[in-house]
Amino acid sequence: MKKNRRQFIQSSIALGLTPLLGADAFSSPTSKKDKPEKMKILILGGTGFLGPHQVAYALERGHEVSIFTRGRTVPSTHEKLFSKVEKLVGDRENDLEALKGRKWDVVIDNSGRRTKWTEDSAKLLVDKVGYYMYTSSLSVFYPFYGNDFTENRPVVTEIPADATESEKANYEFGVMKATSELATIDSFGKDRSIIVRPTLIVGPGDRTDRFPYWMARIEKGGDIIIPGSRDEVVQYIDVRDLAEWMIRLLEEKAAGTYNASGPGFEMTTDAFVHGIHACFNSPVRYTQIDDLGFLQENGIIGLQPWVIQLPEYAGMSKSDNSKAKAAGLEFRPLAQTVQDTHKWWYSDAVEQERRDNILNGERSFMKKEEDILTKWKQR
């Protein structure tokens, strides 16, 4: 039987063949034709990694958007769309004047990096905004012992007295996010609060070199280490899948707490690497190093989106996303994420120095990879 274009595209998506068709061949899996009731949305932040994608989708859906920032950051994606956005300038530490005397339907708190900031903005807006969405993190679960990582798992709200110096840094971020969640709920109540806990976010506009490293490294080819055993899993979420779903949660007034992790199935580290490589034609030779002691000795404690399987990190890729999927979270194929990130990576939005450093910089893992492979083969 002959396939029509729609059937062909759907089959190609399932096989991860995005590069063969071009990005324009695909509409977002989270794009919905129905137009919701128009909302006035305030985004605290909005110009970083996640915010521009939220802005783009919100405008596409017909909403009115205001952002509150210090006015210092130029977005690296969707920059032209910001001419359609109201820009409020202030500082969450000591200047919320631009938010006073105003009303919005919903607020998204992307820049809540201190509990006090969330407390202050939530108290100020509680009678001026219908729903408060706080962008949290799966780090509220640190340390990641065990296997039960549903939304009901207890979160960390204080740093243990016996924590080591290295542990304190991990605890501090998790505690800040957890107490900020509580600050949101304390002001808005559970029926008007939406808490979203993303895993590692990837895609166009990434401000870290975690996912871009693997994309650039596999494109370069050669001898590549895959750390850990073949059955270890990874979790990540495309920034656009996250951003669009968050806007729809607000449209649906879906109060509650959600783990925002992907992909939509259990992906092993090997499948992740081979999925990226499917987008390129580079000659590669993989070496699987599954000796935990050797990995620790050689400083391979984490090549995100997966981490070394030390007890305190072993559950980091086991977030339960069933509640989020039931609430409409959908996922692009890895091939599309790679292709679109690759296009952005080689655009004017990324400086050449960053592209050079990701593989050749002093802190790049690739600088150590050859020596580590030599040690491994000599064992």
Buried (B, 14 or more C-beta within 10 A) or exposed (E): EEEEEEEBBEEBBEEBBBBEBEEEBBEBBBEEEEEBEEBBBBBBBBBBBBBBBBBBBBBBBEBBBBBBBBEEEEBBBBEEBBEEBBBBEBBBEEEBEBBEEBEBBBBBBBBBEBBBBBBBBBBBBBEBBBBBBBBBBBBBBBBBEEEEBEBEBEBBEEBEEEBEEEBEEBBBBBBBBBBBBBBBBBBBEEEBBBBBBBBBBBBBBBEEBBBBBBBBBBBEBEEBBBBBBEEBBBBBBBBBBBBBBBBBBBBEEBBBBBBBBBBBEEBBBBBBBBBBBBBBEEEBEEBBBBBBEBBEEBEBEBBBBBBBBBEEBBBBBBBBBEBBBEBBBBBBBBBBBBBBBBEBBEEEBBEEEEBEBBBEEEEBBBEBBEEBBEEBEEE
